[in-house]
Amino acid sequence: MGRGIGVDPHFWIGHGIRVNPIIQITSLSFSYPDGHPALQDIHLEIEPGEKVAIVGPNGAGKSTLLLHLNGILHGQGQVHVAGTKVDKKNVRTVRAQVGLIFQDPDDQLFSTTVFEDVAFGPLHMGLKPDEVQGRVTKALAAVGMSGHRERMPHHLSLGERKRIAIATVLAMEPHILVLDEPSAGLDPRTRRSLIGLLHTLPQTMLVASHDMRLVWTLCPRTVIMDGGRIVADGTTVELLQDAALMERHGLETPFQTEEARVWPAKKPF
């Protein structure tokens, strides 16, 4: 059976067949204008459909790495997204592939209605009005906010605004979602609801987070960064149960008690 166009990449991964990485980072280094080295010789490959957590202490380089994926920052080395090199020439193409969702949804919501915010991207892609309507309807349905089209974003709760921010990105139909601290500021019920939503989305996903329970529940693979370097890359089950490794890099395991260690048997992914 040959590899064909339109076949779900999860099929090939699940059958042990090598697929081309959707994200490929090679020898990436970056320093800020003050000379501080934020990234040092990063090598990373992400397969289509993977959900991968990027964790590490403050200042590890997590957010800096994410900002290279859609061309906001440019360092030394190479970054390829869906086979396209991330550079100034290709930045529009890359940003159509990579949806970046910031920690604070108010950084992405600026219109007077939810509809206008979600429609903003498709309109600037030059889509026809009926296509824009379809994109908005589909994106709001995906995040469970279909009934909020005419609401004012600043009247919504934080959890609702986070969902709308995700919808603004989904309306662009990217292949990759990049999320920076998606659960920050949420109460436990809203946090669990957001994790459930992220589980349902089919896009390749990179999640930078200090929320180890979110990482444990959502992401089968974890990359640990410290000092601008990748210091560990493996299964979440293995890395997050290595208390010495986590402590060495300023992190905590999601298990605070012996009773909590029954949790691994209930992993949803």
Buried (B, 14 or more C-beta within 10 A) or exposed (E): EEEEEEEEBBEBBEEEEEBEBBBBBEEBBBBEEEEEBBBBEBEBBBBBBBBBBBBBBEBBBBBBBBBBBBBEBBBEBEBBBBEBEBEEEBBEBBBBBBBBBBBBBEEBBEBEBBBBBBBBBBBEBEBEEEEBBBBBBBBBEBBBBBEBBEBEBEEBEBBBBBBBBBBBBBBBBBBBBBBBBBBBEBEEEBBBBBBEBBEEBEBBBBBBBBBBBBBBBBBBBBBBBBBBBBBBBBEBBEBBBBEEBBEEBBBEBBBEEEEEEEEBEEEEE
